[in-house]
Structure formats: structure tokens, C-alpha cells
Amino acid sequence: MCYIETKDKKSVVALVIGASLNNKVCSANISKNAKEMFKNAKQFHDGKWLFFELKTNETLEDIKNLLAIKRKPLNK
């Protein structure tokens, strides 16, 4: 679903978004920066790879919203 790397007190989260989700991501409740990153990411056979340096709450919310697009959260 995602990859998390921590190194030198930095955390980077990598998400791969498949081509079938392009429209959902473009209309998602994510920041302008995240949409721009998605728009500019190269399309590979497995999707677009997005790399977020986890610095702000806004970035964390973007990651959570994108993960929810990839896999619908379970209702408990």
C-alpha cells in the first residue's frame, strides 16, 4: 500500500497510485501541492510513484486521503 523510510530524522512515505485511480485523485480532498505532485509524476506500468517528506499535518492528511482512495477504510 505504501512504503515508509526513516533516515537522519526524516520520514519519507512513498505511495504508488494506479492509473485506474487518476480521476479520483484529481478530485480528491488533497492539497494543491499533492495534486501538482501527482500531475507531474511519471506514469509507470504499476502507477505513479509519489514521495512525501512527512513534515506537516497537511502532508499527513494528504497521505491518509490518498490511502483511503487506494483502499476504502473499514467502517467500525
PyMOL Python script that loads the backbone (N, CA, C, O; Angstrom):
from pymol import cmd

cmd.read_pdbstr("""\
ATOM      1  N   MET A   1       0.821  -1.185   0.000  1.00  0.00           N
ATOM      2  CA  MET A   1       0.000   0.000   0.000  1.00  0.00           C
ATOM      3  C   MET A   1       0.866   1.251   0.000  1.00  0.00           C
ATOM      4  O   MET A   1       0.613   2.185  -0.761  1.00  0.00           O
ATOM      5  N   CYS A   2       1.893   1.274   0.855  1.00  0.00           N
ATOM      6  CA  CYS A   2       2.823   2.391   0.865  1.00  0.00           C
ATOM      7  C   CYS A   2       4.136   1.927   1.481  1.00  0.00           C
ATOM      8  O   CYS A   2       4.208   0.874   2.115  1.00  0.00           O
ATOM      9  N   TYR A   3       5.150   2.721   1.285  1.00  0.00           N
ATOM     10  CA  TYR A   3       6.464   2.448   1.849  1.00  0.00           C
ATOM     11  C   TYR A   3       6.844   3.628   2.720  1.00  0.00           C
ATOM     12  O   TYR A   3       6.613   4.781   2.357  1.00  0.00           O
ATOM     13  N   ILE A   4       7.432   3.331   3.877  1.00  0.00           N
ATOM     14  CA  ILE A   4       7.870   4.394   4.775  1.00  0.00           C
ATOM     15  C   ILE A   4       9.351   4.182   5.056  1.00  0.00           C
ATOM     16  O   ILE A   4       9.772   3.091   5.440  1.00  0.00           O
ATOM     17  N   GLU A   5      10.127   5.224   4.862  1.00  0.00           N
ATOM     18  CA  GLU A   5      11.553   5.164   5.140  1.00  0.00           C
ATOM     19  C   GLU A   5      11.901   6.273   6.115  1.00  0.00           C
ATOM     20  O   GLU A   5      11.521   7.427   5.915  1.00  0.00           O
ATOM     21  N   THR A   6      12.618   5.925   7.162  1.00  0.00           N
ATOM     22  CA  THR A   6      13.098   6.926   8.094  1.00  0.00           C
ATOM     23  C   THR A   6      14.619   6.881   8.082  1.00  0.00           C
ATOM     24  O   THR A   6      15.235   5.821   8.187  1.00  0.00           O
ATOM     25  N   LYS A   7      15.200   8.064   7.951  1.00  0.00           N
ATOM     26  CA  LYS A   7      16.655   8.171   7.890  1.00  0.00           C
ATOM     27  C   LYS A   7      17.039   9.584   8.276  1.00  0.00           C
ATOM     28  O   LYS A   7      16.431  10.551   7.816  1.00  0.00           O
ATOM     29  N   ASP A   8      18.038   9.699   9.112  1.00  0.00           N
ATOM     30  CA  ASP A   8      18.537  11.015   9.523  1.00  0.00           C
ATOM     31  C   ASP A   8      17.417  11.929  10.014  1.00  0.00           C
ATOM     32  O   ASP A   8      17.343  13.098   9.635  1.00  0.00           O
ATOM     33  N   LYS A   9      16.552  11.383  10.855  1.00  0.00           N
ATOM     34  CA  LYS A   9      15.435  12.131  11.453  1.00  0.00           C
ATOM     35  C   LYS A   9      14.433  12.641  10.431  1.00  0.00           C
ATOM     36  O   LYS A   9      13.693  13.585  10.710  1.00  0.00           O
ATOM     37  N   LYS A  10      14.398  12.029   9.245  1.00  0.00           N
ATOM     38  CA  LYS A  10      13.420  12.368   8.213  1.00  0.00           C
ATOM     39  C   LYS A  10      12.591  11.128   7.912  1.00  0.00           C
ATOM     40  O   LYS A  10      13.101  10.007   7.939  1.00  0.00           O
ATOM     41  N   SER A  11      11.339  11.331   7.631  1.00  0.00           N
ATOM     42  CA  SER A  11      10.461  10.244   7.217  1.00  0.00           C
ATOM     43  C   SER A  11       9.925  10.554   5.831  1.00  0.00           C
ATOM     44  O   SER A  11       9.404  11.641   5.580  1.00  0.00           O
ATOM     45  N   VAL A  12      10.058   9.590   4.939  1.00  0.00           N
ATOM     46  CA  VAL A  12       9.546   9.722   3.575  1.00  0.00           C
ATOM     47  C   VAL A  12       8.550   8.597   3.345  1.00  0.00           C
ATOM     48  O   VAL A  12       8.836   7.430   3.613  1.00  0.00           O
ATOM     49  N   VAL A  13       7.385   8.963   2.849  1.00  0.00           N
ATOM     50  CA  VAL A  13       6.339   7.999   2.530  1.00  0.00           C
ATOM     51  C   VAL A  13       6.190   7.951   1.022  1.00  0.00           C
ATOM     52  O   VAL A  13       6.027   8.981   0.369  1.00  0.00           O
ATOM     53  N   ALA A  14       6.247   6.742   0.475  1.00  0.00           N
ATOM     54  CA  ALA A  14       6.069   6.539  -0.964  1.00  0.00           C
ATOM     55  C   ALA A  14       4.751   5.828  -1.202  1.00  0.00           C
ATOM     56  O   ALA A  14       4.471   4.793  -0.598  1.00  0.00           O
ATOM     57  N   LEU A  15       3.953   6.387  -2.077  1.00  0.00           N
ATOM     58  CA  LEU A  15       2.676   5.786  -2.476  1.00  0.00           C
ATOM     59  C   LEU A  15       2.699   5.557  -3.976  1.00  0.00           C
ATOM     60  O   LEU A  15       3.200   6.386  -4.737  1.00  0.00           O
ATOM     61  N   VAL A  16       2.151   4.424  -4.392  1.00  0.00           N
ATOM     62  CA  VAL A  16       2.001   4.146  -5.819  1.00  0.00           C
ATOM     63  C   VAL A  16       0.512   4.184  -6.117  1.00  0.00           C
ATOM     64  O   VAL A  16      -0.267   3.420  -5.548  1.00  0.00           O
ATOM     65  N   ILE A  17       0.127   5.080  -7.012  1.00  0.00           N
ATOM     66  CA  ILE A  17      -1.282   5.250  -7.383  1.00  0.00           C
ATOM     67  C   ILE A  17      -1.461   4.732  -8.807  1.00  0.00           C
ATOM     68  O   ILE A  17      -0.881   5.272  -9.749  1.00  0.00           O
ATOM     69  N   GLY A  18      -2.266   3.684  -8.957  1.00  0.00           N
ATOM     70  CA  GLY A  18      -2.510   3.096 -10.264  1.00  0.00           C
ATOM     71  C   GLY A  18      -3.308   4.013 -11.178  1.00  0.00           C
ATOM     72  O   GLY A  18      -4.035   4.893 -10.719  1.00  0.00           O
ATOM     73  N   ALA A  19      -3.160   3.792 -12.480  1.00  0.00           N
ATOM     74  CA  ALA A  19      -3.815   4.631 -13.489  1.00  0.00           C
ATOM     75  C   ALA A  19      -5.334   4.628 -13.351  1.00  0.00           C
ATOM     76  O   ALA A  19      -5.986   5.613 -13.697  1.00  0.00           O
ATOM     77  N   SER A  20      -5.897   3.546 -12.856  1.00  0.00           N
ATOM     78  CA  SER A  20      -7.356   3.464 -12.726  1.00  0.00           C
ATOM     79  C   SER A  20      -7.898   4.449 -11.694  1.00  0.00           C
ATOM     80  O   SER A  20      -9.102   4.699 -11.656  1.00  0.00           O
ATOM     81  N   LEU A  21      -7.031   5.009 -10.861  1.00  0.00           N
ATOM     82  CA  LEU A  21      -7.471   5.938  -9.817  1.00  0.00           C
ATOM     83  C   LEU A  21      -7.203   7.402 -10.157  1.00  0.00           C
ATOM     84  O   LEU A  21      -7.429   8.276  -9.320  1.00  0.00           O
ATOM     85  N   ASN A  22      -6.727   7.684 -11.365  1.00  0.00           N
ATOM     86  CA  ASN A  22      -6.375   9.060 -11.748  1.00  0.00           C
ATOM     87  C   ASN A  22      -7.505  10.051 -11.506  1.00  0.00           C
ATOM     88  O   ASN A  22      -7.278  11.108 -10.918  1.00  0.00           O
ATOM     89  N   ASN A  23      -8.704   9.733 -11.944  1.00  0.00           N
ATOM     90  CA  ASN A  23      -9.828  10.668 -11.785  1.00  0.00           C
ATOM     91  C   ASN A  23     -10.165  10.904 -10.326  1.00  0.00           C
ATOM     92  O   ASN A  23     -10.487  12.027  -9.937  1.00  0.00           O
ATOM     93  N   LYS A  24     -10.095   9.849  -9.508  1.00  0.00           N
ATOM     94  CA  LYS A  24     -10.394  10.007  -8.082  1.00  0.00           C
ATOM     95  C   LYS A  24      -9.367  10.888  -7.396  1.00  0.00           C
ATOM     96  O   LYS A  24      -9.715  11.704  -6.543  1.00  0.00           O
ATOM     97  N   VAL A  25      -8.111  10.727  -7.762  1.00  0.00           N
ATOM     98  CA  VAL A  25      -7.063  11.552  -7.155  1.00  0.00           C
ATOM     99  C   VAL A  25      -7.231  13.010  -7.576  1.00  0.00           C
ATOM    100  O   VAL A  25      -7.080  13.911  -6.751  1.00  0.00           O
ATOM    101  N   CYS A  26      -7.537  13.248  -8.831  1.00  0.00           N
ATOM    102  CA  CYS A  26      -7.703  14.623  -9.316  1.00  0.00           C
ATOM    103  C   CYS A  26      -8.848  15.351  -8.630  1.00  0.00           C
ATOM    104  O   CYS A  26      -8.814  16.576  -8.513  1.00  0.00           O
ATOM    105  N   SER A  27      -9.860  14.624  -8.176  1.00  0.00           N
ATOM    106  CA  SER A  27     -10.995  15.252  -7.499  1.00  0.00           C
ATOM    107  C   SER A  27     -10.948  15.052  -5.984  1.00  0.00           C
ATOM    108  O   SER A  27     -11.904  15.390  -5.287  1.00  0.00           O
ATOM    109  N   ALA A  28      -9.858  14.512  -5.476  1.00  0.00           N
ATOM    110  CA  ALA A  28      -9.744  14.208  -4.045  1.00  0.00           C
ATOM    111  C   ALA A  28      -9.541  15.466  -3.207  1.00  0.00           C
ATOM    112  O   ALA A  28      -9.141  16.519  -3.704  1.00  0.00           O
ATOM    113  N   ASN A  29      -9.831  15.315  -1.925  1.00  0.00           N
ATOM    114  CA  ASN A  29      -9.619  16.386  -0.961  1.00  0.00           C
ATOM    115  C   ASN A  29      -8.163  16.325  -0.481  1.00  0.00           C
ATOM    116  O   ASN A  29      -7.876  15.901   0.638  1.00  0.00           O
ATOM    117  N   ILE A  30      -7.257  16.759  -1.358  1.00  0.00           N
ATOM    118  CA  ILE A  30      -5.839  16.811  -1.041  1.00  0.00           C
ATOM    119  C   ILE A  30      -5.311  18.202  -1.398  1.00  0.00           C
ATOM    120  O   ILE A  30      -5.948  18.956  -2.134  1.00  0.00           O
ATOM    121  N   SER A  31      -4.149  18.518  -0.867  1.00  0.00           N
ATOM    122  CA  SER A  31      -3.597  19.856  -1.062  1.00  0.00           C
ATOM    123  C   SER A  31      -3.222  20.115  -2.523  1.00  0.00           C
ATOM    124  O   SER A  31      -3.081  19.192  -3.326  1.00  0.00           O
ATOM    125  N   LYS A  32      -3.070  21.375  -2.830  1.00  0.00           N
ATOM    126  CA  LYS A  32      -2.642  21.781  -4.175  1.00  0.00           C
ATOM    127  C   LYS A  32      -1.274  21.175  -4.492  1.00  0.00           C
ATOM    128  O   LYS A  32      -1.030  20.737  -5.617  1.00  0.00           O
ATOM    129  N   ASN A  33      -0.388  21.153  -3.501  1.00  0.00           N
ATOM    130  CA  ASN A  33       0.946  20.585  -3.708  1.00  0.00           C
ATOM    131  C   ASN A  33       0.872  19.099  -4.053  1.00  0.00           C
ATOM    132  O   ASN A  33       1.588  18.630  -4.937  1.00  0.00           O
ATOM    133  N   ALA A  34       0.017  18.363  -3.365  1.00  0.00           N
ATOM    134  CA  ALA A  34      -0.122  16.928  -3.628  1.00  0.00           C
ATOM    135  C   ALA A  34      -0.710  16.693  -5.021  1.00  0.00           C
ATOM    136  O   ALA A  34      -0.285  15.779  -5.728  1.00  0.00           O
ATOM    137  N   LYS A  35      -1.677  17.506  -5.413  1.00  0.00           N
ATOM    138  CA  LYS A  35      -2.248  17.367  -6.753  1.00  0.00           C
ATOM    139  C   LYS A  35      -1.215  17.684  -7.828  1.00  0.00           C
ATOM    140  O   LYS A  35      -1.169  17.027  -8.868  1.00  0.00           O
ATOM    141  N   GLU A  36      -0.397  18.684  -7.574  1.00  0.00           N
ATOM    142  CA  GLU A  36       0.651  19.054  -8.526  1.00  0.00           C
ATOM    143  C   GLU A  36       1.700  17.931  -8.616  1.00  0.00           C
ATOM    144  O   GLU A  36       2.177  17.607  -9.704  1.00  0.00           O
ATOM    145  N   MET A  37       2.049  17.353  -7.478  1.00  0.00           N
ATOM    146  CA  MET A  37       2.993  16.243  -7.465  1.00  0.00           C
ATOM    147  C   MET A  37       2.443  15.075  -8.290  1.00  0.00           C
ATOM    148  O   MET A  37       3.163  14.458  -9.075  1.00  0.00           O
ATOM    149  N   PHE A  38       1.156  14.788  -8.095  1.00  0.00           N
ATOM    150  CA  PHE A  38       0.524  13.700  -8.838  1.00  0.00           C
ATOM    151  C   PHE A  38       0.505  14.004 -10.331  1.00  0.00           C
ATOM    152  O   PHE A  38       0.820  13.141 -11.150  1.00  0.00           O
ATOM    153  N   LYS A  39       0.139  15.217 -10.678  1.00  0.00           N
ATOM    154  CA  LYS A  39       0.063  15.620 -12.082  1.00  0.00           C
ATOM    155  C   LYS A  39       1.416  15.478 -12.768  1.00  0.00           C
ATOM    156  O   LYS A  39       1.484  15.060 -13.924  1.00  0.00           O
ATOM    157  N   ASN A  40       2.497  15.823 -12.062  1.00  0.00           N
ATOM    158  CA  ASN A  40       3.834  15.824 -12.648  1.00  0.00           C
ATOM    159  C   ASN A  40       4.561  14.480 -12.545  1.00  0.00           C
ATOM    160  O   ASN A  40       5.627  14.303 -13.133  1.00  0.00           O
ATOM    161  N   ALA A  41       3.993  13.551 -11.809  1.00  0.00           N
ATOM    162  CA  ALA A  41       4.654  12.252 -11.641  1.00  0.00           C
ATOM    163  C   ALA A  41       4.584  11.453 -12.937  1.00  0.00           C
ATOM    164  O   ALA A  41       3.581  11.486 -13.651  1.00  0.00           O
ATOM    165  N   LYS A  42       5.656  10.743 -13.223  1.00  0.00           N
ATOM    166  CA  LYS A  42       5.706   9.908 -14.426  1.00  0.00           C
ATOM    167  C   LYS A  42       4.826   8.677 -14.235  1.00  0.00           C
ATOM    168  O   LYS A  42       4.833   8.059 -13.170  1.00  0.00           O
ATOM    169  N   GLN A  43       4.073   8.330 -15.265  1.00  0.00           N
ATOM    170  CA  GLN A  43       3.218   7.138 -15.234  1.00  0.00           C
ATOM    171  C   GLN A  43       4.062   5.915 -15.602  1.00  0.00           C
ATOM    172  O   GLN A  43       4.551   5.814 -16.727  1.00  0.00           O
ATOM    173  N   PHE A  44       4.230   4.992 -14.659  1.00  0.00           N
ATOM    174  CA  PHE A  44       4.922   3.733 -14.906  1.00  0.00           C
ATOM    175  C   PHE A  44       3.884   2.639 -15.083  1.00  0.00           C
ATOM    176  O   PHE A  44       2.689   2.886 -14.926  1.00  0.00           O
ATOM    177  N   HIS A  45       4.323   1.447 -15.405  1.00  0.00           N
ATOM    178  CA  HIS A  45       3.391   0.336 -15.628  1.00  0.00           C
ATOM    179  C   HIS A  45       2.558   0.035 -14.383  1.00  0.00           C
ATOM    180  O   HIS A  45       1.417  -0.410 -14.502  1.00  0.00           O
ATOM    181  N   ASP A  46       3.113   0.271 -13.189  1.00  0.00           N
ATOM    182  CA  ASP A  46       2.379  -0.017 -11.958  1.00  0.00           C
ATOM    183  C   ASP A  46       1.712   1.215 -11.361  1.00  0.00           C
ATOM    184  O   ASP A  46       1.032   1.104 -10.341  1.00  0.00           O
ATOM    185  N   GLY A  47       1.887   2.375 -11.962  1.00  0.00           N
ATOM    186  CA  GLY A  47       1.241   3.585 -11.485  1.00  0.00           C
ATOM    187  C   GLY A  47       2.208   4.744 -11.347  1.00  0.00           C
ATOM    188  O   GLY A  47       3.346   4.687 -11.814  1.00  0.00           O
ATOM    189  N   LYS A  48       1.737   5.788 -10.702  1.00  0.00           N
ATOM    190  CA  LYS A  48       2.557   6.964 -10.432  1.00  0.00           C
ATOM    191  C   LYS A  48       3.102   6.849  -9.016  1.00  0.00           C
ATOM    192  O   LYS A  48       2.358   6.592  -8.070  1.00  0.00           O
ATOM    193  N   TRP A  49       4.401   7.041  -8.883  1.00  0.00           N
ATOM    194  CA  TRP A  49       5.050   6.992  -7.589  1.00  0.00           C
ATOM    195  C   TRP A  49       5.117   8.392  -7.006  1.00  0.00           C
ATOM    196  O   TRP A  49       5.661   9.306  -7.626  1.00  0.00           O
ATOM    197  N   LEU A  50       4.558   8.558  -5.803  1.00  0.00           N
ATOM    198  CA  LEU A  50       4.559   9.843  -5.115  1.00  0.00           C
ATOM    199  C   LEU A  50       5.383   9.718  -3.844  1.00  0.00           C
ATOM    200  O   LEU A  50       5.211   8.768  -3.081  1.00  0.00           O
ATOM    201  N   PHE A  51       6.277  10.672  -3.613  1.00  0.00           N
ATOM    202  CA  PHE A  51       7.141  10.652  -2.443  1.00  0.00           C
ATOM    203  C   PHE A  51       6.863  11.885  -1.591  1.00  0.00           C
ATOM    204  O   PHE A  51       7.037  13.018  -2.039  1.00  0.00           O
ATOM    205  N   PHE A  52       6.433  11.648  -0.366  1.00  0.00           N
ATOM    206  CA  PHE A  52       6.097  12.726   0.558  1.00  0.00           C
ATOM    207  C   PHE A  52       7.086  12.737   1.712  1.00  0.00           C
ATOM    208  O   PHE A  52       7.273  11.720   2.381  1.00  0.00           O
ATOM    209  N   GLU A  53       7.720  13.876   1.949  1.00  0.00           N
ATOM    210  CA  GLU A  53       8.514  14.017   3.162  1.00  0.00           C
ATOM    211  C   GLU A  53       7.547  14.455   4.254  1.00  0.00           C
ATOM    212  O   GLU A  53       6.893  15.492   4.147  1.00  0.00           O
ATOM    213  N   LEU A  54       7.469  13.663   5.284  1.00  0.00           N
ATOM    214  CA  LEU A  54       6.479  13.877   6.337  1.00  0.00           C
ATOM    215  C   LEU A  54       6.961  14.979   7.282  1.00  0.00           C
ATOM    216  O   LEU A  54       7.690  14.731   8.242  1.00  0.00           O
ATOM    217  N   LYS A  55       6.524  16.214   6.972  1.00  0.00           N
ATOM    218  CA  LYS A  55       6.937  17.383   7.757  1.00  0.00           C
ATOM    219  C   LYS A  55       5.766  18.093   8.414  1.00  0.00           C
ATOM    220  O   LYS A  55       5.921  18.691   9.479  1.00  0.00           O
ATOM    221  N   THR A  56       4.592  18.034   7.789  1.00  0.00           N
ATOM    222  CA  THR A  56       3.461  18.819   8.286  1.00  0.00           C
ATOM    223  C   THR A  56       2.221  17.942   8.429  1.00  0.00           C
ATOM    224  O   THR A  56       2.142  16.842   7.883  1.00  0.00           O
ATOM    225  N   ASN A  57       1.266  18.463   9.176  1.00  0.00           N
ATOM    226  CA  ASN A  57      -0.018  17.771   9.311  1.00  0.00           C
ATOM    227  C   ASN A  57      -0.750  17.722   7.974  1.00  0.00           C
ATOM    228  O   ASN A  57      -1.469  16.763   7.693  1.00  0.00           O
ATOM    229  N   GLU A  58      -0.569  18.753   7.151  1.00  0.00           N
ATOM    230  CA  GLU A  58      -1.209  18.770   5.831  1.00  0.00           C
ATOM    231  C   GLU A  58      -0.710  17.599   4.984  1.00  0.00           C
ATOM    232  O   GLU A  58      -1.493  16.952   4.289  1.00  0.00           O
ATOM    233  N   THR A  59       0.578  17.333   5.044  1.00  0.00           N
ATOM    234  CA  THR A  59       1.140  16.204   4.294  1.00  0.00           C
ATOM    235  C   THR A  59       0.583  14.895   4.819  1.00  0.00           C
ATOM    236  O   THR A  59       0.247  14.007   4.036  1.00  0.00           O
ATOM    237  N   LEU A  60       0.482  14.766   6.126  1.00  0.00           N
ATOM    238  CA  LEU A  60      -0.090  13.554   6.716  1.00  0.00           C
ATOM    239  C   LEU A  60      -1.532  13.360   6.262  1.00  0.00           C
ATOM    240  O   LEU A  60      -1.933  12.239   5.948  1.00  0.00           O
ATOM    241  N   GLU A  61      -2.307  14.423   6.222  1.00  0.00           N
ATOM    242  CA  GLU A  61      -3.701  14.341   5.759  1.00  0.00           C
ATOM    243  C   GLU A  61      -3.760  13.946   4.283  1.00  0.00           C
ATOM    244  O   GLU A  61      -4.615  13.153   3.889  1.00  0.00           O
ATOM    245  N   ASP A  62      -2.862  14.491   3.469  1.00  0.00           N
ATOM    246  CA  ASP A  62      -2.799  14.095   2.058  1.00  0.00           C
ATOM    247  C   ASP A  62      -2.553  12.593   1.932  1.00  0.00           C
ATOM    248  O   ASP A  62      -3.218  11.914   1.151  1.00  0.00           O
ATOM    249  N   ILE A  63      -1.604  12.085   2.698  1.00  0.00           N
ATOM    250  CA  ILE A  63      -1.277  10.662   2.652  1.00  0.00           C
ATOM    251  C   ILE A  63      -2.482   9.837   3.076  1.00  0.00           C
ATOM    252  O   ILE A  63      -2.821   8.853   2.418  1.00  0.00           O
ATOM    253  N   LYS A  64      -3.127  10.225   4.159  1.00  0.00           N
ATOM    254  CA  LYS A  64      -4.303   9.482   4.638  1.00  0.00           C
ATOM    255  C   LYS A  64      -5.425   9.485   3.597  1.00  0.00           C
ATOM    256  O   LYS A  64      -6.073   8.462   3.376  1.00  0.00           O
ATOM    257  N   ASN A  65      -5.653  10.636   2.961  1.00  0.00           N
ATOM    258  CA  ASN A  65      -6.708  10.720   1.945  1.00  0.00           C
ATOM    259  C   ASN A  65      -6.370   9.884   0.711  1.00  0.00           C
ATOM    260  O   ASN A  65      -7.257   9.266   0.122  1.00  0.00           O
ATOM    261  N   LEU A  66      -5.116   9.860   0.321  1.00  0.00           N
ATOM    262  CA  LEU A  66      -4.714   9.043  -0.828  1.00  0.00           C
ATOM    263  C   LEU A  66      -4.797   7.549  -0.498  1.00  0.00           C
ATOM    264  O   LEU A  66      -5.188   6.745  -1.344  1.00  0.00           O
ATOM    265  N   LEU A  67      -4.432   7.186   0.720  1.00  0.00           N
ATOM    266  CA  LEU A  67      -4.563   5.780   1.126  1.00  0.00           C
ATOM    267  C   LEU A  67      -6.031   5.345   1.137  1.00  0.00           C
ATOM    268  O   LEU A  67      -6.351   4.206   0.798  1.00  0.00           O
ATOM    269  N   ALA A  68      -6.915   6.260   1.526  1.00  0.00           N
ATOM    270  CA  ALA A  68      -8.344   5.950   1.536  1.00  0.00           C
ATOM    271  C   ALA A  68      -8.875   5.733   0.118  1.00  0.00           C
ATOM    272  O   ALA A  68      -9.825   4.975  -0.078  1.00  0.00           O
ATOM    273  N   ILE A  69      -8.276   6.387  -0.857  1.00  0.00           N
ATOM    274  CA  ILE A  69      -8.659   6.164  -2.258  1.00  0.00           C
ATOM    275  C   ILE A  69      -8.195   4.785  -2.708  1.00  0.00           C
ATOM    276  O   ILE A  69      -8.916   4.068  -3.403  1.00  0.00           O
ATOM    277  N   LYS A  70      -6.983   4.426  -2.303  1.00  0.00           N
ATOM    278  CA  LYS A  70      -6.435   3.121  -2.685  1.00  0.00           C
ATOM    279  C   LYS A  70      -7.231   1.975  -2.057  1.00  0.00           C
ATOM    280  O   LYS A  70      -7.526   0.985  -2.727  1.00  0.00           O
ATOM    281  N   ARG A  71      -7.574   2.102  -0.794  1.00  0.00           N
ATOM    282  CA  ARG A  71      -8.316   1.086  -0.081  1.00  0.00           C
ATOM    283  C   ARG A  71      -9.354   1.768   0.792  1.00  0.00           C
ATOM    284  O   ARG A  71      -9.010   2.526   1.699  1.00  0.00           O
ATOM    285  N   LYS A  72     -10.606   1.502   0.524  1.00  0.00           N
ATOM    286  CA  LYS A  72     -11.675   2.111   1.299  1.00  0.00           C
ATOM    287  C   LYS A  72     -11.548   1.654   2.749  1.00  0.00           C
ATOM    288  O   LYS A  72     -11.420   0.458   3.008  1.00  0.00           O
ATOM    289  N   PRO A  73     -11.583   2.606   3.712  1.00  0.00           N
ATOM    290  CA  PRO A  73     -11.458   2.244   5.128  1.00  0.00           C
ATOM    291  C   PRO A  73     -12.619   1.361   5.586  1.00  0.00           C
ATOM    292  O   PRO A  73     -13.746   1.498   5.110  1.00  0.00           O
ATOM    293  N   LEU A  74     -12.325   0.457   6.514  1.00  0.00           N
ATOM    294  CA  LEU A  74     -13.371  -0.369   7.090  1.00  0.00           C
ATOM    295  C   LEU A  74     -14.213   0.468   8.028  1.00  0.00           C
ATOM    296  O   LEU A  74     -13.677   1.258   8.805  1.00  0.00           O
ATOM    297  N   ASN A  75     -15.514   0.307   7.967  1.00  0.00           N
ATOM    298  CA  ASN A  75     -16.413   1.010   8.891  1.00  0.00           C
ATOM    299  C   ASN A  75     -16.556   0.162  10.142  1.00  0.00           C
ATOM    300  O   ASN A  75     -16.954  -1.001  10.076  1.00  0.00           O
ATOM    301  N   LYS A  76     -16.232   0.751  11.269  1.00  0.00           N
ATOM    302  CA  LYS A  76     -16.348   0.018  12.547  1.00  0.00           C
ATOM    303  C   LYS A  76     -17.336   0.695  13.439  1.00  0.00           C
ATOM    304  O   LYS A  76     -17.576   0.235  14.556  1.00  0.00           O
TER     305      LYS A  76
END
""", "prot")
cmd.dss("prot")
cmd.show_as("cartoon", "prot")
cmd.util.cbc("prot")
cmd.orient("prot")
